[in-house]
């Protein structure tokens, strides 16, 4: 499963591409001179938003489109610093209330409109799975009050809570971060200006440049170090991104950085665009980001802004100023706001497919909604006389009132659906205690169940499958954690057979099933789990702390295994784990060798190993389809969801001390795989099994483990 940092797709669209704007009756110095529109910056915003949108629509093609956030942060740093510096130069201060009120009128109307839409969607169990409701409401509230980036930073390393689909408002993290920038940046500049006046004879511009340069350098160092040590939250924390605003600020404050020479501007502008294209199409989920790699798109965006000469049509500044680019730049804020919720909701809309035609149609709809929002929400509200002709506090209190309205609607969505959520939880518990006969895997594997039909039965219901998961999350080690956490279940009898369950989240998904098996068979169950880290000796290709933490966890767990008295080991892993191929012909060969090496540490002690071929992995959660379509319409071709070469299968082949279980024929027919088998809902997300379905495989897991235990006892 990909890490949470890039699954989120980020972009912020902030201010219009002008150094100043006009509003009725606003007498601040910022509005005392003519508008200075920068067309090529608006065109740069178009590049950024298209990178982001296309990345979200086609993540396999525009693999680095998430760098759009870096472009927008640089643009905002440049524009906002220009505004603030102009006012400071003219008056010696910044009217903070006016500044914040203008930002609120610019950003909040469209933002709150989309949040209100998402809150209303959350009320519908047809468009939003009931199991996702708690997290959806929490993130709507966090987005409404502009702390979504901190919410995600605090939970981004939580592999379990990010195993399914993201919420409709997850993209608000960058909006939250930029609102925090709007609060901090003028305060930093005012503090620097005050220090300059009080102690340095009024050299305000120089003091501000020094202060922002220090913030930029320290923030960059922090970003690089934090990305190495804890990359998931590093993607979202505010101070780790301030250096990107600072880079834009330096262009605004240091005239020498604005290149007006024809040749220099031409070379610099195209070099910047080349850097952005390079990052867009070569970066991916494995790129250590933000970190030092974020310097490429950040400096690329800065180069485009700094290239100021527009004398010739072939200069990038002129090309970025053409009308289509200006149009996309104009609607970029609303386009960003609308595109992500529509992508999340679309698969749940009845009769809406996932073909290329549906995606293109959805993309067009995003543009239409963006234009309508710009035309009838953004522009009119920004100039409302009822706000602009009154003190700034009227705008700020009105903004707070709008935020409260959204929060109330989100809370209502929870209150309306909470009883349904609780009932679904109880129904799942009852189902696991008393399943129907021939339910789930038994309908395929048990000869006595031949011919049993379940019709349209889907248990648990698609809207609740997401909560059908193991409950002992304290036994699961998160992505950047290397502690060898172990849990014990089942019999306390010292003579009871000891069975170990080891692996990544595809081993953890079996925990509840194995707990029941241990209780029923008198075993003692001991576990070691870590997200995205199978039991193997081959290093992951995942860079940074993820890979390092996995290696350290394996070493520490291996020492614990070596010291443990075990009678059998069961292990499972996702087949698509990214392994390093160093020293081997391919990553697959490296993975096979790594599994064999790890297993040999116990088989050489006479301890048998049981493993299982990985279950199919879907592109999106099949429950989205099941909520609105017939089961047959939600099947997928085997070639799309089954890995052609599962390294676990190949590692077990010819290994006498290893038992391989292969349930592929349970999940799949000859050509297609099914999300519902024998009335049982197979998946809680795109690749993890529901506990309910895993329980239906328990007799075959138990049989294999018992045979291994018998063999060991006999030897």
C-alpha positions as CSV (number, residue, x, y, z in Angstrom):
1,X,0.0,0.0,0.0
2,X,1.4,3.4,-0.8
3,X,2.3,5.7,1.9
4,X,0.0,8.4,3.0
5,X,2.1,11.3,2.0
6,X,1.6,11.2,-1.8
7,X,-1.8,9.4,-1.7
8,X,-3.2,12.9,-0.8
9,X,-2.5,15.0,-3.7
10,X,-2.1,18.4,-2.7
11,X,-2.6,21.8,-4.2
12,X,-3.4,25.3,-3.1
13,X,-4.3,28.1,-5.3
14,X,-4.2,31.2,-3.1
15,X,-4.1,34.7,-4.5
16,X,-4.8,36.0,-7.9
17,X,-1.7,36.7,-9.9
18,X,-1.4,40.4,-9.1
19,X,0.8,42.4,-6.9
20,X,-2.2,44.5,-5.9
21,X,-6.0,44.4,-6.3
22,X,-8.8,46.9,-6.0
23,X,-11.8,46.7,-3.7
24,X,-14.5,49.4,-3.0
25,X,-13.8,51.9,-0.3
26,X,-10.5,50.2,0.8
27,X,-8.1,53.0,1.6
28,X,-5.1,50.9,2.5
29,X,-1.8,51.8,0.6
30,X,-2.0,48.4,-1.0
31,X,-4.8,49.8,-3.1
32,X,-3.5,53.3,-3.6
33,X,-1.8,52.6,-7.0
34,X,-2.8,50.9,-10.2
35,X,-3.1,47.2,-10.5
36,X,0.0,45.4,-11.5
37,X,-1.1,42.2,-13.2
38,X,1.5,39.5,-13.9
39,X,0.1,37.3,-16.7
40,X,2.9,34.8,-16.7
41,X,2.4,34.1,-13.0
42,X,-1.3,33.4,-13.7
43,X,-0.2,31.1,-16.4
44,X,2.2,29.4,-14.0
45,X,-0.8,28.8,-11.7
46,X,-2.5,27.1,-14.7
47,X,0.5,24.7,-15.1
48,X,0.3,23.9,-11.4
49,X,-3.4,23.2,-11.2
50,X,-3.3,21.1,-14.3
51,X,-0.4,19.0,-12.9
52,X,-2.5,18.4,-9.8
53,X,-5.8,17.6,-11.5
54,X,-4.3,15.3,-14.1
55,X,-2.3,13.6,-11.4
56,X,-5.5,12.8,-9.5
57,X,-7.3,11.7,-12.6
58,X,-4.4,9.6,-14.0
59,X,-1.9,9.0,-11.2
60,X,-0.2,6.3,-13.2
61,X,0.7,8.7,-16.0
62,X,1.4,12.1,-14.3
63,X,3.2,10.4,-11.4
64,X,4.7,13.6,-10.0
65,X,1.8,15.9,-10.4
66,X,1.7,16.4,-6.6
67,X,4.5,19.0,-7.1
68,X,1.7,21.5,-7.9
69,X,1.6,22.4,-4.3
70,X,5.2,23.5,-4.3
71,X,4.5,25.8,-7.3
72,X,1.5,27.4,-5.5
73,X,3.4,28.0,-2.3
74,X,6.2,29.8,-4.2
75,X,3.6,31.9,-6.1
76,X,1.8,32.8,-2.8
77,X,5.1,33.7,-1.1
78,X,6.0,36.0,-4.0
79,X,2.6,37.8,-4.3
80,X,1.8,38.1,-0.6
81,X,5.3,39.4,0.3
82,X,5.0,42.0,-2.5
83,X,1.6,43.2,-1.1
84,X,2.9,43.4,2.5
85,X,6.2,45.0,1.6
86,X,4.4,47.7,-0.4
87,X,2.2,48.6,2.5
88,X,5.1,48.5,4.9
89,X,7.1,50.8,2.7
90,X,4.3,53.3,2.3
91,X,3.1,53.4,5.9
92,X,5.6,51.7,8.1
93,X,3.1,49.1,9.1
94,X,0.5,46.5,7.9
95,X,-3.2,46.9,8.8
96,X,-3.5,43.2,9.8
97,X,-7.3,43.2,10.1
98,X,-7.7,44.6,6.6
99,X,-5.2,42.1,5.2
100,X,-6.9,39.2,6.8
101,X,-10.3,40.4,5.9
102,X,-9.3,40.6,2.2
103,X,-7.9,37.1,2.4
104,X,-11.1,35.9,3.9
105,X,-13.2,37.5,1.2
106,X,-11.0,36.0,-1.5
107,X,-10.8,32.4,-0.2
108,X,-13.6,31.5,2.2
109,X,-16.7,31.8,0.1
110,X,-15.8,29.1,-2.5
111,X,-14.0,27.1,0.2
112,X,-17.0,27.0,2.5
113,X,-19.3,26.3,-0.4
114,X,-17.5,23.1,-1.3
115,X,-17.2,22.1,2.4
116,X,-20.9,22.5,2.7
117,X,-21.4,20.3,-0.4
118,X,-19.2,17.6,1.2
119,X,-21.0,17.8,4.5
120,X,-24.3,17.3,2.7
121,X,-22.8,14.3,0.7
122,X,-21.8,12.8,4.0
123,X,-25.4,12.6,5.0
124,X,-26.1,10.2,2.1
125,X,-25.3,6.5,2.7
126,X,-25.5,6.0,-1.1
127,X,-22.7,8.5,-1.9
128,X,-20.6,8.0,1.2
129,X,-20.0,4.7,3.0
130,X,-21.4,4.8,6.6
131,X,-18.1,3.2,7.8
132,X,-16.2,6.3,6.6
133,X,-18.5,8.8,8.3
134,X,-16.5,9.4,11.5
135,X,-13.3,10.3,9.7
136,X,-15.2,12.3,7.0
137,X,-16.9,14.5,9.7
138,X,-13.6,14.9,11.6
139,X,-11.8,16.1,8.4
140,X,-14.6,18.4,7.4
141,X,-14.3,20.1,10.8
142,X,-10.5,20.2,10.6
143,X,-10.8,21.7,7.1
144,X,-13.4,24.2,8.1
145,X,-11.2,25.7,10.8
146,X,-8.0,25.3,8.7
147,X,-6.1,22.8,10.7
148,X,-6.5,19.9,8.2
149,X,-2.7,19.8,7.6
150,X,-2.1,19.2,11.3
151,X,-4.8,16.6,11.5
152,X,-3.2,14.7,8.7
153,X,0.3,15.2,10.1
154,X,-0.9,13.7,13.4
155,X,-2.5,10.7,11.7
156,X,-0.5,10.3,8.5
157,X,1.8,7.7,10.0
158,X,-1.3,5.7,11.0
159,X,-1.2,3.0,8.3
160,X,-4.4,1.4,9.5
161,X,-6.5,4.6,9.3
162,X,-5.2,5.4,5.9
163,X,-5.7,2.0,4.4
164,X,-8.9,2.9,2.6
165,X,-10.0,5.8,0.4
166,X,-9.3,9.4,1.4
167,X,-12.0,11.7,2.5
168,X,-13.6,14.2,0.1
169,X,-11.8,17.1,1.9
170,X,-8.3,15.7,2.3
171,X,-7.0,18.2,-0.2
172,X,-7.8,21.0,2.2
173,X,-4.5,20.4,3.9
174,X,-2.7,22.8,1.7
175,X,-5.4,25.5,2.1
176,X,-5.0,25.1,5.9
177,X,-1.3,25.4,5.6
178,X,-1.5,28.6,3.5
179,X,-4.0,30.2,5.8
180,X,-1.5,29.6,8.6
181,X,1.1,31.3,6.4
182,X,-1.2,34.3,6.0
183,X,-1.3,34.6,9.8
184,X,2.4,34.2,10.5
185,X,4.1,35.9,7.5
186,X,2.9,39.5,8.2
187,X,3.7,39.0,11.9
188,X,7.3,38.0,11.0
189,X,7.7,40.9,8.7
190,X,6.3,43.4,11.2
191,X,8.5,42.0,13.9
192,X,11.6,42.4,11.6
193,X,10.5,45.9,10.7
194,X,10.1,46.9,14.4
195,X,13.5,45.5,15.3
196,X,15.0,47.5,12.4
197,X,13.4,50.8,13.5
198,X,14.3,50.3,17.2
199,X,17.9,49.0,16.9
200,X,19.1,49.4,13.3
201,X,18.3,52.9,12.2
202,X,15.2,51.9,10.2
203,X,16.7,49.6,7.6
204,X,13.4,47.8,7.4
205,X,13.7,46.1,4.0
206,X,17.1,44.7,4.8
207,X,15.9,43.5,8.2
208,X,12.9,41.8,6.6
209,X,15.1,40.2,3.9
210,X,17.4,38.8,6.6
211,X,14.5,37.6,8.8
212,X,12.7,35.8,5.9
213,X,16.0,34.4,4.6
214,X,16.7,32.9,8.1
215,X,13.2,31.4,8.2
216,X,13.7,30.0,4.7
217,X,17.0,28.4,5.4
218,X,16.0,26.9,8.8
219,X,12.7,25.7,7.4
220,X,14.5,24.0,4.5
221,X,16.9,22.2,6.8
222,X,14.0,21.2,9.0
223,X,12.2,19.9,6.0
224,X,15.1,17.8,4.8
225,X,15.8,16.3,8.2
226,X,12.2,15.6,9.1
227,X,11.5,14.0,5.7
228,X,14.4,11.6,6.4
229,X,13.3,10.8,9.9
230,X,9.5,10.9,9.7
231,X,8.4,11.5,6.1
232,X,4.6,11.0,6.5
233,X,3.9,14.0,8.8
234,X,6.8,15.9,7.2
235,X,4.6,16.3,4.1
236,X,2.0,18.4,6.0
237,X,3.6,20.3,8.9
238,X,3.6,24.1,8.4
239,X,7.2,24.9,9.2
240,X,8.5,22.2,6.9
241,X,6.9,24.1,4.0
242,X,7.7,27.7,4.9
243,X,10.9,27.7,3.0
244,X,8.9,27.4,-0.3
245,X,7.0,30.6,0.5
246,X,10.3,32.1,1.5
247,X,11.8,31.4,-2.0
248,X,9.0,33.3,-3.6
249,X,9.4,36.1,-1.0
250,X,13.1,36.5,-2.0
251,X,12.1,37.1,-5.6
252,X,9.7,39.8,-4.4
253,X,12.2,41.5,-2.1
254,X,15.5,41.3,-4.0
255,X,15.3,43.2,-7.3
256,X,18.4,41.5,-8.7
257,X,16.6,38.2,-8.8
258,X,14.1,39.6,-11.3
259,X,15.8,38.9,-14.7
260,X,14.7,41.4,-17.4
261,X,17.6,40.8,-19.8
262,X,16.2,39.1,-22.9
263,X,18.6,36.1,-23.1
264,X,18.8,35.6,-19.4
265,X,15.0,35.7,-19.0
266,X,14.5,33.3,-21.9
267,X,17.0,30.8,-20.6
268,X,15.8,31.1,-17.0
269,X,12.1,30.8,-17.9
270,X,12.5,27.7,-20.0
271,X,14.9,26.1,-17.5
272,X,12.2,26.6,-14.9
273,X,9.5,25.0,-17.0
274,X,11.9,22.1,-17.8
275,X,12.5,21.5,-14.1
276,X,8.7,21.5,-13.5
277,X,8.1,19.0,-16.3
278,X,10.9,16.8,-15.2
279,X,9.5,16.6,-11.7
280,X,6.0,16.1,-12.9
281,X,6.8,13.1,-15.0
282,X,9.7,11.5,-13.1
283,X,8.8,11.9,-9.5
284,X,6.5,9.3,-8.0
285,X,5.3,7.9,-4.7
286,X,8.8,6.5,-3.9
287,X,10.5,10.0,-4.3
288,X,11.7,11.2,-0.9
289,X,9.4,14.2,-0.7
290,X,9.2,17.0,0.3
291,X,12.8,17.0,1.5
292,X,15.7,18.1,-0.7
293,X,13.9,16.8,-3.9
294,X,11.2,19.5,-3.4
295,X,13.9,22.0,-4.3
296,X,13.6,21.1,-8.0
297,X,10.0,22.2,-8.5
298,X,10.4,25.0,-6.0
299,X,13.3,26.5,-7.8
300,X,11.7,25.8,-11.1
301,X,8.6,27.8,-10.2
302,X,10.9,30.6,-8.8
303,X,12.8,30.7,-12.1
304,X,9.6,31.1,-14.1
305,X,8.4,34.0,-11.9
306,X,11.8,35.6,-12.0
307,X,12.0,35.5,-15.8
308,X,10.4,38.9,-16.4
309,X,11.1,39.7,-20.1
310,X,8.1,39.2,-22.4
311,X,9.4,40.9,-25.6
312,X,9.1,37.9,-27.9
313,X,6.3,35.4,-28.5
314,X,8.5,32.4,-27.9
315,X,9.5,33.6,-24.4
316,X,7.9,31.5,-21.7
317,X,6.5,34.6,-20.1
318,X,4.5,35.3,-23.3
319,X,3.4,31.7,-23.8
320,X,2.1,31.6,-20.3
321,X,0.1,34.7,-21.0
322,X,-2.0,33.3,-23.7
323,X,-5.8,33.3,-23.1
324,X,-6.3,29.6,-22.4
325,X,-3.6,29.7,-19.7
326,X,-5.1,32.8,-18.2
327,X,-8.5,31.2,-18.1
328,X,-7.3,28.1,-16.3
329,X,-5.3,30.3,-14.0
330,X,-8.4,32.4,-13.2
331,X,-10.5,29.4,-12.2
332,X,-7.6,27.4,-10.7
333,X,-8.8,28.0,-7.1
334,X,-12.3,26.7,-7.6
335,X,-11.0,24.0,-9.9
336,X,-8.8,22.7,-7.1
337,X,-11.6,22.8,-4.6
338,X,-14.1,20.9,-6.8
339,X,-12.0,18.3,-8.6
340,X,-11.1,16.1,-5.6
341,X,-14.6,15.7,-4.0
342,X,-16.0,14.8,-7.4
343,X,-13.2,12.2,-8.0
344,X,-14.0,10.6,-4.6
345,X,-17.8,10.6,-5.1
346,X,-18.1,9.6,-8.7
347,X,-17.5,5.9,-8.3
348,X,-20.5,5.8,-5.9
349,X,-22.9,7.5,-8.3
350,X,-25.3,5.0,-9.9
351,X,-24.6,4.1,-13.5
352,X,-21.3,6.0,-13.4
353,X,-18.5,3.9,-14.8
354,X,-14.7,4.2,-14.7
355,X,-14.0,4.3,-18.4
356,X,-11.8,6.9,-20.0
357,X,-15.0,8.6,-21.3
358,X,-16.4,8.9,-17.8
359,X,-13.1,10.3,-16.5
360,X,-13.0,12.9,-19.3
361,X,-16.6,13.8,-18.7
362,X,-15.9,14.3,-15.0
363,X,-12.9,16.4,-15.8
364,X,-15.1,18.7,-18.0
365,X,-17.7,18.9,-15.2
366,X,-14.9,20.0,-12.8
367,X,-14.0,22.9,-15.2
368,X,-17.7,23.9,-15.5
369,X,-18.2,24.0,-11.8
370,X,-15.0,25.9,-11.3
371,X,-16.1,28.5,-13.8
372,X,-19.5,28.8,-12.3
373,X,-18.1,29.2,-8.8
374,X,-15.6,31.8,-10.0
375,X,-18.3,33.7,-11.8
376,X,-21.1,33.6,-9.2
377,X,-19.3,33.1,-5.9
378,X,-15.7,34.2,-5.8
379,X,-15.9,37.4,-7.7
380,X,-19.2,38.8,-6.4
381,X,-18.5,38.1,-2.7
382,X,-15.1,39.7,-2.9
383,X,-16.7,43.0,-3.8
384,X,-19.8,42.9,-1.6
385,X,-20.4,46.4,-0.3
386,X,-21.9,45.1,2.9
387,X,-18.5,43.7,3.7
388,X,-16.0,46.1,2.0
389,X,-17.6,49.3,3.2
390,X,-17.6,48.2,6.8
391,X,-14.8,47.5,9.3
392,X,-12.7,44.4,8.7
393,X,-14.2,42.8,11.8
394,X,-17.5,42.5,10.0
395,X,-15.8,40.3,7.4
396,X,-14.0,38.3,10.0
397,X,-17.1,37.7,12.1
398,X,-19.1,36.8,9.0
399,X,-16.4,34.3,8.0
400,X,-16.6,32.7,11.4
401,X,-20.4,32.5,11.1
402,X,-20.0,30.7,7.8
403,X,-17.5,28.3,9.3
404,X,-19.9,27.5,12.1
405,X,-22.7,26.8,9.6
406,X,-20.6,24.2,7.9
407,X,-19.6,22.7,11.2
408,X,-23.2,22.4,12.2
409,X,-24.1,20.7,9.0
410,X,-21.2,18.3,9.4
411,X,-22.3,17.5,12.9
412,X,-25.8,17.0,11.7
413,X,-24.5,14.4,9.2
414,X,-23.0,12.5,12.1
415,X,-26.1,12.7,14.3
416,X,-28.4,11.6,11.5
417,X,-26.2,8.6,10.6
418,X,-24.7,7.7,14.0
419,X,-27.5,5.2,14.8
420,X,-27.0,3.5,11.4
421,X,-23.3,3.3,12.1
422,X,-23.8,1.8,15.5
423,X,-26.3,-0.7,14.2
424,X,-23.9,-1.7,11.4
425,X,-21.2,-2.4,14.0
426,X,-23.5,-4.6,16.0
427,X,-24.7,-6.5,12.9
428,X,-21.1,-7.3,12.0
429,X,-20.3,-8.6,15.4
430,X,-23.4,-10.8,15.3
431,X,-22.5,-12.0,11.8
432,X,-19.0,-13.1,12.9
433,X,-20.5,-15.0,15.8
434,X,-23.2,-16.8,13.8
435,X,-22.5,-16.8,10.1
436,X,-24.9,-18.6,7.6
437,X,-24.1,-22.1,6.5
438,X,-22.0,-22.4,3.3
439,X,-21.2,-18.7,3.7
440,X,-18.1,-17.2,2.0
441,X,-15.2,-19.4,1.1
442,X,-17.2,-22.5,2.1
443,X,-19.4,-22.0,-0.9
444,X,-16.4,-22.8,-3.1
445,X,-14.2,-25.1,-1.0
446,X,-16.8,-27.2,0.8
447,X,-18.2,-29.9,-1.6
448,X,-21.3,-30.2,0.5
449,X,-22.1,-26.5,-0.3
450,X,-22.2,-27.1,-4.1
451,X,-25.3,-25.4,-5.6
452,X,-26.0,-23.2,-2.6
453,X,-27.0,-19.7,-3.9
454,X,-27.0,-16.5,-1.9
455,X,-28.6,-14.3,-4.5
456,X,-28.1,-10.6,-3.9
457,X,-26.9,-11.1,-0.3
458,X,-23.8,-9.0,0.7
459,X,-22.7,-9.3,4.3
460,X,-21.4,-7.1,5.7
461,X,-23.3,-4.5,3.6
462,X,-21.0,-2.4,1.4
463,X,-21.5,0.7,3.4
464,X,-20.1,-1.0,6.5
465,X,-17.3,-3.1,5.2
466,X,-14.7,-0.5,6.1
467,X,-15.2,-1.1,9.8
468,X,-15.0,-4.9,9.6
469,X,-11.4,-5.0,10.7
470,X,-9.2,-6.4,13.5
471,X,-9.7,-4.5,16.7
472,X,-6.3,-5.0,18.4
473,X,-4.5,-2.1,16.7
474,X,-2.0,-1.9,19.5
475,X,-0.4,-5.1,18.0
476,X,0.3,-3.3,14.7
477,X,3.5,-1.3,14.3
478,X,3.2,1.8,12.1
479,X,5.3,2.8,9.1
480,X,8.1,4.7,10.8
481,X,8.1,2.7,14.0
482,X,10.7,-0.1,14.5
483,X,9.6,-1.5,17.9
484,X,9.3,-5.3,17.8
485,X,5.8,-5.1,19.4
486,X,4.4,-8.6,20.2
487,X,1.0,-9.7,21.3
488,X,-0.1,-13.0,22.8
489,X,-3.6,-14.6,22.6
490,X,-5.2,-17.9,23.2
491,X,-4.2,-20.5,25.8
492,X,-2.1,-19.7,28.8
493,X,-1.1,-23.4,29.2
494,X,2.8,-23.5,29.0
495,X,2.4,-26.8,27.1
496,X,0.1,-25.4,24.5
497,X,1.4,-25.3,20.9
498,X,2.8,-21.9,20.1
499,X,1.9,-20.5,16.7
500,X,3.4,-17.2,15.4
501,X,1.6,-14.9,12.9
502,X,4.1,-12.6,11.3
503,X,4.0,-10.0,8.5
504,X,2.6,-6.8,7.1
505,X,-1.0,-5.6,7.0
506,X,-2.0,-8.6,4.9
507,X,-0.9,-10.8,7.9
508,X,-2.6,-8.4,10.4
509,X,-5.9,-8.7,8.5
510,X,-6.0,-12.3,9.7
511,X,-5.5,-11.5,13.4
512,X,-9.1,-11.7,14.6
513,X,-9.6,-15.0,12.7
514,X,-6.4,-16.5,14.2
515,X,-7.5,-15.3,17.7
516,X,-10.6,-17.4,17.4
517,X,-8.7,-20.3,15.9
518,X,-6.3,-20.2,18.9
519,X,-9.1,-20.1,21.4
520,X,-10.9,-23.0,19.7
521,X,-7.9,-25.2,19.2
522,X,-6.0,-24.5,22.5
523,X,-3.0,-22.8,20.8
524,X,-1.1,-19.9,22.1
525,X,-0.9,-17.2,19.3
526,X,2.0,-14.8,19.3
527,X,2.1,-11.9,16.7
528,X,4.5,-9.5,15.0
529,X,3.1,-7.0,12.5
530,X,4.4,-3.9,10.8
531,X,2.8,-1.8,8.1
532,X,4.3,-2.3,4.6
533,X,7.0,-4.5,6.0
534,X,6.8,-8.3,5.2
535,X,8.9,-10.8,7.0
536,X,11.9,-11.0,4.7
537,X,15.6,-10.2,4.5
538,X,15.5,-8.2,1.3
539,X,15.6,-4.4,1.8
540,X,12.6,-2.4,0.6
541,X,13.2,0.1,-2.3
542,X,11.2,2.6,-0.3
543,X,13.6,5.5,0.6
544,X,14.1,7.3,3.8
545,X,12.8,6.3,7.2
546,X,10.2,3.8,5.9
547,X,12.8,1.5,4.5
548,X,15.2,2.0,7.4
549,X,12.5,1.4,10.0
550,X,11.4,-1.8,8.3
551,X,15.0,-3.1,8.2
552,X,15.5,-2.4,11.9
553,X,12.1,-3.9,12.8
554,X,13.0,-7.1,11.0
555,X,16.3,-7.4,12.8
556,X,14.7,-6.9,16.2
557,X,11.8,-9.2,15.4
558,X,14.2,-11.9,14.1
559,X,16.1,-11.8,17.4
560,X,12.8,-12.2,19.3
561,X,11.9,-15.2,17.0
562,X,15.3,-16.7,17.6
563,X,14.7,-16.6,21.3
564,X,11.1,-17.8,21.1
565,X,9.9,-21.4,21.5
566,X,7.6,-21.8,18.5
567,X,5.9,-24.8,17.0
568,X,4.7,-23.2,13.7
569,X,4.9,-19.9,11.9
570,X,2.2,-18.4,9.6
571,X,3.2,-15.5,7.4
572,X,1.5,-13.4,4.7
573,X,2.4,-10.3,2.7
574,X,1.1,-8.1,0.0
575,X,2.5,-9.3,-3.4
576,X,3.2,-5.8,-4.6
577,X,5.7,-4.9,-1.9
578,X,8.5,-2.7,-3.5
579,X,11.8,-4.6,-3.0
580,X,15.2,-3.5,-3.9
581,X,16.7,-5.5,-6.7
582,X,20.3,-4.9,-5.7
583,X,22.4,-8.0,-6.4
584,X,19.6,-9.8,-8.3
585,X,18.3,-9.8,-11.9
586,X,15.0,-8.4,-10.8
587,X,13.0,-7.2,-7.7
588,X,11.0,-10.4,-7.9
589,X,14.1,-12.6,-7.6
590,X,15.3,-10.5,-4.7
591,X,11.9,-10.8,-3.0
592,X,11.9,-14.6,-3.4
593,X,15.4,-14.9,-2.0
594,X,14.5,-12.7,0.9
595,X,11.5,-14.7,1.9
596,X,13.5,-18.0,1.7
597,X,16.3,-16.5,3.9
598,X,13.8,-15.4,6.5
599,X,11.9,-18.6,6.6
600,X,15.1,-20.6,6.8
601,X,15.9,-19.1,10.2
602,X,13.0,-21.1,11.7
603,X,12.9,-24.1,9.3
604,X,16.5,-24.9,10.2
605,X,15.2,-25.3,13.8
606,X,12.6,-27.8,12.6
607,X,9.8,-25.2,12.9
608,X,7.3,-25.5,9.9
609,X,6.2,-22.4,8.0
610,X,2.8,-21.8,6.4
611,X,2.2,-19.0,3.9
612,X,-0.5,-18.0,1.6
613,X,-0.7,-16.6,-1.9
614,X,-1.8,-12.9,-1.7
615,X,-5.5,-12.0,-2.3
616,X,-6.3,-9.9,-5.4
617,X,-5.6,-6.2,-5.1
618,X,-8.2,-3.8,-6.7
619,X,-7.6,-0.4,-8.1
620,X,-10.3,1.2,-5.9
621,X,-12.5,-0.1,-3.1
622,X,-15.0,-2.5,-4.7
623,X,-17.6,-1.4,-2.1
624,X,-18.0,1.8,-4.0
625,X,-19.4,-0.2,-6.9
626,X,-21.3,-2.6,-4.7
627,X,-23.3,0.3,-3.1
628,X,-24.9,1.3,-6.4
629,X,-24.6,-1.6,-8.8
630,X,-25.3,-5.3,-9.2
631,X,-22.6,-7.7,-8.0
632,X,-21.9,-8.9,-11.5
633,X,-21.1,-5.4,-12.6
634,X,-18.4,-5.0,-10.0
635,X,-16.2,-8.0,-11.0
636,X,-12.8,-7.3,-12.4
637,X,-10.6,-9.2,-14.9
638,X,-8.0,-11.5,-13.3
639,X,-5.2,-9.7,-15.1
640,X,-6.2,-6.4,-13.5
641,X,-6.2,-7.5,-9.9
642,X,-4.0,-10.5,-9.6
643,X,-0.2,-10.2,-9.5
644,X,1.3,-12.3,-12.3
645,X,4.2,-13.4,-10.2
646,X,3.6,-13.6,-6.4
647,X,7.0,-13.9,-4.7
648,X,5.4,-15.8,-1.8
649,X,4.2,-18.5,-4.2
650,X,7.6,-18.8,-5.9
651,X,9.5,-18.7,-2.6
652,X,7.4,-21.6,-1.3
653,X,7.8,-23.7,-4.4
654,X,10.2,-26.6,-3.8
655,X,10.7,-25.5,-0.2
656,X,9.8,-28.8,1.7
657,X,9.4,-27.2,5.1
658,X,6.9,-24.6,3.8
659,X,3.2,-25.2,3.3
660,X,1.6,-23.0,0.6
661,X,-2.1,-22.1,0.7
662,X,-3.6,-20.8,-2.5
663,X,-7.1,-19.5,-2.4
664,X,-7.0,-17.8,-5.8
665,X,-9.9,-20.0,-7.0
666,X,-12.0,-18.7,-4.1
667,X,-11.5,-15.1,-5.1
668,X,-11.6,-15.6,-8.9
669,X,-13.3,-17.6,-11.6
670,X,-11.5,-18.5,-14.8
671,X,-11.3,-15.0,-16.1
672,X,-12.7,-12.6,-13.5
673,X,-12.4,-12.0,-9.8
674,X,-15.3,-11.2,-7.5
675,X,-15.8,-8.8,-4.6
676,X,-18.5,-11.0,-3.1
677,X,-18.1,-14.8,-2.6
678,X,-20.9,-16.9,-1.2
679,X,-22.8,-13.9,0.1
680,X,-19.7,-12.6,2.0
681,X,-18.3,-9.2,1.3
682,X,-14.6,-9.9,0.6
683,X,-13.0,-6.5,1.0
684,X,-13.0,-3.7,3.5
685,X,-10.9,-1.5,1.1
686,X,-9.1,-2.0,-2.2
687,X,-6.8,-4.8,-0.9
688,X,-7.6,-5.8,2.7
689,X,-10.1,-8.6,3.5
690,X,-13.0,-8.1,5.9
691,X,-12.7,-10.1,9.1
692,X,-16.0,-11.7,8.1
693,X,-14.6,-13.1,5.0
694,X,-11.3,-14.1,6.6
695,X,-13.3,-16.1,9.1
696,X,-14.8,-18.2,6.4
697,X,-11.3,-19.4,5.5
698,X,-10.6,-20.3,9.1
699,X,-11.2,-24.1,8.6
700,X,-8.5,-24.3,5.9
701,X,-6.1,-22.1,7.8
702,X,-6.6,-24.3,10.9
703,X,-6.2,-27.5,9.0
704,X,-2.9,-26.4,7.5
705,X,-1.6,-25.2,10.9
706,X,-2.7,-28.4,12.6
707,X,-1.0,-30.5,10.0
708,X,2.2,-28.6,10.5
709,X,2.0,-29.0,14.3
710,X,1.3,-32.7,13.9
711,X,4.3,-33.0,11.6
712,X,6.5,-31.2,14.1
713,X,5.3,-33.2,17.0
714,X,5.9,-36.4,15.1
715,X,9.4,-35.5,14.1
